[in-house]
Amino acid sequence: MSKYLGTINVTPEGFKGIVGNPQNRQEVNTPLFNSLGFEIEHYWFGVGENNIYSFRRNR
């Protein structure tokens, strides 16, 4: 099974939405990744050039 590390860059407006509407982002994004044939194994927030990291594998 293939595994992939994805990165997502979030704008300042995006961070305002994340802070203003706290929720489990992995849970919210799971249906999207599943529809693309992936299963999320890990989901992290970071500080720096890339802001969100997801480690997923092809189902």
C-alpha positions in Angstrom: 0.0 0.0 0.0 1.3 3.4 -0.9 1.7 6.1 1.7 1.7 9.9 1.2 2.6 13.0 3.2 0.4 15.9 2.2 0.9 19.5 3.2 -1.7 22.3 3.2 -0.9 26.0 3.4 -3.5 28.0 5.3 -4.0 31.8 4.8 -4.5 34.1 7.7 -8.2 34.2 6.9 -8.2 30.4 7.0 -6.6 30.4 10.5 -9.3 32.8 11.7 -11.9 30.3 10.5 -10.1 27.4 12.3 -9.8 29.3 15.5 -13.3 30.7 15.3 -14.9 27.3 14.5 -12.9 24.7 16.5 -13.6 21.1 15.5 -11.8 17.9 14.8 -10.4 18.7 11.3 -9.3 15.1 10.7 -12.9 13.9 11.3 -14.3 16.6 9.0 -11.8 15.9 6.2 -12.1 12.1 6.3 -15.0 11.8 3.9 -13.1 13.9 1.3 -10.0 11.8 1.5 -12.1 8.5 1.5 -13.8 9.7 -1.7 -10.4 10.0 -3.3 -9.4 6.5 -2.2 -7.3 7.4 0.8 -7.4 6.7 4.5 -6.0 9.4 6.9 -3.5 7.8 9.3 -2.3 11.0 11.0 -3.2 14.7 10.9 -1.1 17.5 12.4 -1.0 21.3 12.6 2.4 22.9 12.4 4.0 26.4 12.4 6.1 27.5 9.4 5.9 27.3 5.7 3.4 24.4 5.7 0.6 24.6 8.2 -1.3 21.3 8.1 0.3 17.9 7.5 -1.7 14.7 6.7 -0.2 11.3 6.4 -2.4 9.0 4.4 -2.3 5.7 2.6 -4.0 4.5 -0.5 -6.8 2.0 0.3 
